[in-house]
Amino acid sequence: MARYNRFADGIFDGALSRRDLLRLSAAGVLGGCWSGWLAPLASQAATDSRRRGSCILLWMNGGPSQMDTFDLKPGNPNGGLFKEIATSVPGIRISEHLPQLARLMDHVAIIRSMSTKEGDHARATRFVRTGYRPVGPVEYPTFGSLVAKELGRDDAELPNFVSIAPYRAIAPSAFAPGFLGPQYAPLIVGETAPTNNAGNNDGDDNAKSGDDGLQVADLAPPAAVTTATSQARVKLLDSLNTRFSAGRHQRPVAGHVTAYQQAVRLMRSGAAGAFKLDDEPAALRDAYGRNRFGQSCLLARRLVERGVPFVEVTLGGITSNGLGWDTHADNFDGVRQLSEVLDPAWSTLMTDLKSRGLLYSTLIVWMGEFGRTPKINDNAGRDHYPQAWSTVLAGGGIKGGQVIGRTSADGSEVEDRAVSVPDLLATVCTALGIDPMKQNDSNIGRPIRIVDPKAQPIREILSKVT
């Protein structure tokens, strides 16, 4: 039987620590739990053999600065303006603007030695989200589609892959199912629109409050259409699809029919209630943050709670810039604002999952497409830098409270334990119980492994026996 991380072994025994109880009570999570119902409920959820693993990707669009988040260099000219703070794990220190996450560091593993060669937004985004460089005719699927295929269920009422507030304008194919087909495409919720010529963003951004735009559109028929009429129309469309599909076994046809069936199933079920954030206590919504990213993280919890295997939440611009972490100018003000949105949302997500017995089976991945230059430019900014940067893993299948790799004193190069993108994705696969060497047939008929066969999972970061 697989061994889970020490968090699961030590916490999910039907009890929460005093600190957890106080934190959750203050956030309004516990409600009436003092009567004793929450701990047994969490324990039951944690040990439910029917539950499969889930992954929440916190996607930092634009490439976050490792030097100002998880790999600070105090005392070095490249270090910048931010101070380090201690965390719950002695010796691990992170940005002063991530204080709530610092208290959860015993469940978090930082990888400070990512090293790649793609410094262009579009190419780098495709690379880190698929595991393969964008060359040749192969249409590589985004990683969420791969997880949905491996861990999802064909009869699920909710989609097996949901992408919340993505900014796809730079690299649309990096968010697509590629050769897996449209049945593994994500349900897009609250997409961030590109900036128009007037410098405005037509979509909602992370500075806006509430859950506007986080609903699934067109789930209910128009008021003038009766239930009987709606059902008759669906029956007619089923008949037309069946006739058209007869003798046509191409992947696009099958994908269209499957996607259509999934949409109808969602419309007819009560599963769409997952998107009703008003069902949550106001204090809990406040704890996540009354902004687009905070409420998206809350929605992610509601989705994995209902069995969705892969959810991604994008933190892009605080203003109208969808590439908010692309801090070529005013880096420190930008990263501070983004961190102040990220910290409460991420930490509350982890604590909320933990209180429900779900963190042991939910892997959280924090990453962008690359890092930022150690050297500060003339505009008080940091430019693209793929040579040495950071990612973070937490939760299910991960041994927290550790740092993997080391960069030089000035942050310019990896000095120990370089980690490639395929290594990272192989680690994520293994933590989720997916064989990274499994093959899928590509659009050109060539079998492609989920992760490059040269990849090596970071064994010391994994808590399951593999």
C-alpha positions in Angstrom: 0.0 0.0 0.0 1.3 3.4 -0.9 2.7 5.5 1.9 1.5 9.1 1.8 3.4 12.1 3.1 4.0 12.8 6.7 1.2 15.4 6.6 -1.3 12.7 5.8 0.1 10.2 8.2 0.3 12.7 11.1 -2.8 14.9 10.5 -5.5 12.7 8.9 -6.1 10.6 12.0 -9.3 12.4 12.8 -7.8 15.4 14.5 -6.5 18.9 13.5 -3.8 20.9 15.3 -4.8 23.7 17.7 -3.3 26.2 15.2 -5.4 24.7 12.4 -8.5 24.9 14.4 -8.0 28.5 15.4 -7.1 29.5 11.8 -10.1 27.7 10.3 -12.4 29.0 13.0 -11.3 32.6 12.3 -11.9 32.1 8.6 -15.4 30.7 9.3 -14.5 27.2 7.8 -15.4 25.3 10.9 -18.8 26.6 11.6 -20.4 24.0 13.9 -17.4 21.7 14.0 -17.0 22.0 17.7 -19.8 19.5 18.0 -17.3 17.0 16.7 -18.6 16.3 13.2 -15.7 17.8 11.1 -12.8 15.5 12.2 -14.7 12.3 11.4 -15.9 13.8 8.1 -12.3 14.7 7.1 -11.0 11.3 8.1 -13.7 9.6 6.0 -12.9 11.8 3.0 -9.2 11.0 3.3 -9.6 7.3 3.4 -12.4 7.0 0.7 -11.0 4.3 -1.6 -13.2 5.6 -4.4 -11.5 8.9 -4.5 -8.8 9.4 -7.1 -6.0 12.0 -7.0 -6.4 15.5 -8.2 -4.0 18.2 -9.2 -4.5 22.0 -8.9 -2.1 24.0 -11.1 -1.5 27.6 -9.9 -0.3 29.1 -13.2 1.7 32.3 -12.8 1.3 33.9 -16.2 4.3 35.9 -17.4 7.1 34.2 -15.5 7.4 35.0 -11.7 10.6 36.3 -10.2 12.2 33.5 -8.1 14.5 36.1 -6.6 11.5 37.9 -5.0 9.5 34.8 -4.0 11.2 31.6 -3.2 15.0 32.1 -3.8 15.9 35.4 -2.3 19.6 36.5 -2.2 19.9 38.9 0.7 23.1 40.9 0.8 23.8 40.4 -2.9 23.4 43.3 -5.4 20.9 41.2 -7.3 18.9 40.6 -4.2 16.5 43.5 -4.6 14.2 45.2 -2.1 12.5 42.3 -0.4 13.4 40.7 3.0 13.4 37.1 3.8 11.3 35.6 6.6 11.5 32.4 8.5 9.0 29.6 7.8 7.6 26.7 9.8 10.7 24.7 8.7 14.0 25.8 10.2 16.4 27.0 7.6 13.9 27.6 4.8 13.2 31.2 4.2 11.0 32.9 1.6 9.7 36.4 0.7 8.2 38.6 3.4 5.2 39.0 1.2 4.2 35.3 1.6 3.7 35.2 5.4 0.7 32.9 5.5 2.3 30.4 3.1 5.5 30.5 5.3 3.5 29.0 8.2 2.6 26.0 6.0 6.1 25.3 4.7 6.2 21.8 6.3 3.7 20.8 3.6 5.6 22.5 0.8 8.6 21.6 -1.3 10.5 24.3 -3.2 12.5 23.4 -6.3 15.1 26.2 -6.7 17.1 24.6 -9.6 14.8 24.6 -12.6 16.9 25.1 -15.7 15.6 25.4 -19.3 16.5 27.2 -22.5 13.2 28.7 -23.7 13.1 32.4 -23.0 10.2 33.4 -25.3 6.8 33.5 -23.7 5.0 31.4 -26.3 7.6 28.7 -26.7 8.3 28.5 -23.0 4.6 28.3 -22.1 4.1 25.4 -24.6 7.2 23.7 -23.3 6.4 23.7 -19.6 2.7 22.9 -20.1 3.3 20.0 -22.4 6.8 18.7 -21.5 7.9 18.9 -25.1 9.5 21.7 -27.1 7.2 23.0 -29.9 9.0 21.6 -32.9 7.7 19.5 -35.8 4.1 18.5 -36.7 3.2 16.8 -33.4 0.3 18.5 -31.6 1.4 17.9 -28.0 -1.4 18.1 -25.4 -1.4 20.4 -22.4 -0.6 18.5 -19.2 -4.1 19.0 -17.8 -5.5 17.0 -20.7 -3.1 14.2 -20.0 -4.1 14.0 -16.4 -7.8 14.2 -17.3 -7.3 11.2 -19.6 -5.5 9.1 -17.0 -7.5 10.0 -13.9 -10.9 11.2 -15.3 -14.1 9.2 -15.8 -16.1 9.1 -19.0 -19.3 9.2 -17.0 -18.4 12.2 -14.8 -21.0 14.9 -14.5 -18.3 17.6 -14.2 -15.6 18.0 -16.8 -12.4 16.2 -16.0 -10.3 19.3 -16.7 -11.3 22.9 -15.8 -9.2 26.0 -16.6 -10.1 29.0 -14.6 -9.3 32.6 -15.8 -6.7 31.5 -18.3 -4.9 34.0 -20.6 -4.4 32.1 -23.8 -3.6 34.9 -26.2 0.2 34.3 -26.1 0.1 30.5 -26.7 -3.3 29.1 -27.4 -2.0 25.6 -28.2 -0.4 25.4 -24.8 -3.9 25.2 -23.3 -5.3 22.7 -25.9 -5.7 18.9 -25.8 -3.6 18.4 -28.9 -3.6 14.9 -30.3 -5.7 13.5 -27.4 -8.7 15.1 -29.0 -11.4 17.6 -27.9 -12.9 15.2 -25.4 -10.0 16.1 -23.2 -10.1 19.8 -23.8 -10.6 22.0 -20.7 -13.8 23.7 -19.7 -12.8 27.3 -19.8 -14.3 29.5 -17.1 -13.7 33.3 -16.8 -11.1 33.6 -19.5 -9.0 36.8 -19.4 -9.2 38.7 -22.6 -6.2 40.3 -24.2 -5.5 43.9 -23.9 -7.0 46.0 -26.7 -5.4 48.8 -28.6 -6.7 51.3 -26.1 -4.8 49.6 -23.3 -7.9 48.2 -21.7 -8.7 44.6 -20.8 -12.2 43.6 -21.9 -12.2 40.7 -19.4 -12.3 40.7 -15.6 -8.9 40.8 -13.8 -7.6 39.8 -10.4 -8.2 43.2 -9.0 -12.0 42.9 -9.4 -14.1 41.5 -6.6 -16.5 38.6 -6.3 -17.1 35.7 -8.6 -18.3 37.6 -11.7 -17.4 35.5 -14.8 -16.8 32.3 -12.9 -20.1 30.8 -13.9 -20.6 28.4 -16.8 -22.6 30.1 -19.4 -25.7 28.7 -21.1 -26.4 25.8 -18.7 -30.1 26.6 -18.6 -32.3 26.9 -21.7 -34.0 30.2 -22.5 -37.0 31.0 -20.4 -39.3 30.6 -23.4 -38.1 27.0 -24.0 -40.0 24.4 -21.9 -38.4 21.3 -20.4 -40.2 19.1 -22.8 -39.1 21.2 -25.8 -35.5 21.2 -24.6 -35.5 17.4 -24.1 -37.0 16.9 -27.6 -34.3 19.1 -29.2 -31.5 17.1 -27.4 -33.1 13.9 -28.6 -33.2 15.2 -32.1 -29.5 16.3 -32.0 -28.6 12.9 -30.5 -30.2 11.2 -33.5 -28.5 13.5 -36.0 -25.1 12.9 -34.3 -25.6 9.2 -34.4 -26.4 9.2 -38.1 -23.5 11.4 -38.9 -21.0 9.4 -36.9 -22.0 6.1 -38.5 -19.1 4.9 -40.5 -16.9 7.8 -39.4 -14.5 6.8 -36.7 -12.1 9.8 -37.0 -11.0 11.3 -33.8 -12.6 14.7 -34.4 -16.0 13.2 -34.8 -15.7 11.1 -31.7 -14.4 14.0 -29.8 -17.3 16.2 -30.8 -19.9 13.7 -29.8 -18.2 13.1 -26.5 -17.9 16.8 -25.7 -21.5 17.3 -26.6 -22.6 14.4 -24.3 -20.5 15.8 -21.5 -22.2 19.2 -21.9 -25.7 17.7 -21.8 -24.8 15.7 -18.8 -23.6 18.8 -16.9 -26.8 20.7 -17.9 -29.0 17.9 -16.6 -27.2 17.3 -13.4 -26.9 19.1 -10.1 -23.1 19.1 -10.5 -23.2 22.7 -11.9 -23.8 23.7 -8.3 -20.1 23.5 -7.9 -19.8 26.9 -9.5 -22.2 28.6 -6.9 -19.6 30.2 -4.6 -22.4 31.9 -2.7 -23.0 28.6 -1.0 -19.7 29.1 0.9 -19.5 31.0 4.2 -18.7 34.7 3.7 -15.8 34.5 6.1 -14.2 31.7 4.1 -14.6 33.7 0.9 -13.0 36.6 2.6 -10.1 34.4 3.7 -9.4 33.4 0.1 -9.6 37.0 -1.0 -12.4 38.8 -2.7 -10.6 39.0 -6.0 -10.6 36.9 -9.2 -7.7 34.7 -8.1 -8.9 34.1 -4.6 -12.4 33.1 -5.7 -10.9 31.0 -8.4 -8.9 29.0 -5.8 -12.1 28.5 -3.8 -13.8 27.2 -7.0 -10.9 24.9 -7.6 -11.4 23.4 -4.1 -15.1 22.9 -4.8 -14.2 21.1 -8.1 -11.6 18.7 -6.7 -14.0 18.0 -3.8 -16.4 16.8 -6.4 -13.9 14.6 -8.1 -12.5 16.8 -10.9 -8.9 15.5 -11.5 -7.3 18.6 -12.9 -8.0 22.2 -12.3 -5.8 25.1 -13.2 -6.1 28.7 -11.9 -4.2 31.5 -13.5 -2.9 34.5 -11.7 -2.0 37.0 -14.4 -2.3 40.8 -14.1 -3.5 42.8 -11.1 -4.3 45.5 -13.6 -5.2 44.8 -17.3 -2.0 43.0 -18.1 -2.7 39.3 -18.6 1.1 38.7 -18.2 1.2 40.2 -14.8 4.4 38.4 -13.7 6.2 39.8 -16.8 7.9 42.5 -14.6 10.3 44.1 -17.1 9.6 47.4 -15.2 8.6 48.2 -11.6 9.3 44.6 -10.6 9.1 45.1 -6.9 5.8 46.9 -6.8 4.3 44.3 -9.3 5.6 41.3 -7.4 4.4 42.7 -4.1 0.9 43.2 -5.4 0.8 39.8 -6.9 2.2 38.2 -3.8 -0.5 39.9 -1.7 -3.2 38.2 -3.8 -1.4 34.9 -4.1 -0.5 34.4 -0.4 -4.0 34.3 1.2 -5.6 32.4 -1.7 -2.9 29.7 -1.8 -2.6 29.3 2.0 -6.4 29.2 2.5 -6.7 26.7 -0.3 -4.2 24.4 1.5 -5.8 24.8 4.9 -9.3 24.4 3.4 -8.3 21.2 1.7 -6.6 20.0 4.8 -9.7 20.6 7.0 -11.7 18.4 4.6 -9.3 15.5 4.4 -8.5 16.3 0.8 -4.9 17.7 0.8 -3.3 14.2 0.9 -4.9 13.4 -2.4 -4.6 16.8 -4.0 -1.3 17.9 -5.5 -0.7 21.6 -5.8 1.8 22.9 -8.4 2.9 26.5 -8.5 4.8 27.6 -11.6 5.1 29.9 -14.6 6.9 29.6 -17.9 10.3 30.7 -16.7 12.0 32.9 -14.1 13.3 36.5 -14.1 16.9 37.8 -14.5 18.9 38.0 -11.3 20.2 41.4 -12.4 17.9 44.3 -12.0 17.5 46.3 -15.2 17.4 50.1 -15.7 13.6 50.2 -15.3 13.8 48.5 -11.8 12.6 45.4 -13.5 13.7 41.8 -14.2 13.7 40.3 -17.7 13.1 36.7 -18.9 15.5 34.1 -17.4 15.1 30.4 -18.0 18.6 29.4 -16.8 17.8 29.2 -13.1 14.4 29.5 -11.6 11.9 28.0 -9.1 8.8 26.0 -8.9 6.8 24.7 -5.9 5.0 21.5 -5.1 2.7 20.9 -2.2 0.1 18.5 -0.9 -0.6 15.0 -2.2 2.3 12.7 -2.8 4.9 15.3 -1.8 7.3 15.3 1.1 7.0 18.9 2.3 9.5 20.9 4.4 12.4 20.7 2.0 14.2 22.5 -0.8 15.5 20.8 -3.9 18.6 22.3 -5.6 20.6 25.4 -5.1 21.5 28.4 -7.2 24.7 30.5 -6.9 25.0 33.4 -4.5 24.0 35.9 -7.2 21.2 33.6 -8.6 22.7 33.4 -12.0 23.2 29.7 -12.3 22.2 26.3 -10.8 25.0 25.0 -8.6 23.3 21.8 -7.4 20.6 19.4 -8.7 19.5 20.9 -11.9 15.9 20.0 -12.7 14.4 20.0 -16.3 10.8 20.5 -17.3 10.4 16.8 -18.1 11.9 15.9 -14.7 9.3 18.2 -13.0 6.4 16.7 -15.0 7.6 13.1 -14.3 7.6 14.0 -10.6 4.0 15.3 -10.9 2.9 12.2 -12.7 4.5 9.9 -10.1 2.9 11.9 -7.2 -0.5 11.5 -8.9 0.0 7.7 -9.5 0.4 8.1 -13.3 3.0 6.3 -15.2 5.0 9.0 -17.0 6.2 6.5 -19.6 2.8 5.6 -20.8 2.3 6.2 -24.5 -0.5 7.8 -26.5 -0.9 7.8 -30.3 -0.2 11.2 -31.7 -1.8 13.0 -34.6 1.0 11.7 -37.0 0.5 8.1 -35.8 3.6 8.0 -33.7 3.4 6.9 -30.1 4.4 9.7 -27.7 5.1 9.1 -24.0 3.4 11.3 -21.5 6.8 12.7 -20.5 10.1 12.5 -22.4 11.7 9.1 -21.7 14.9 10.8 -20.5 13.0 12.4 -17.6 13.9 11.4 -14.0 11.4 12.0 -11.2 12.7 13.8 -8.2 12.6 10.8 -5.9 13.5 12.6 -2.7 10.5 14.9 -3.0 8.0 12.0 -3.4 6.2 10.6 -0.4 4.6 7.5 -2.1 6.5 4.3 -2.5 7.4 4.2 -6.2 
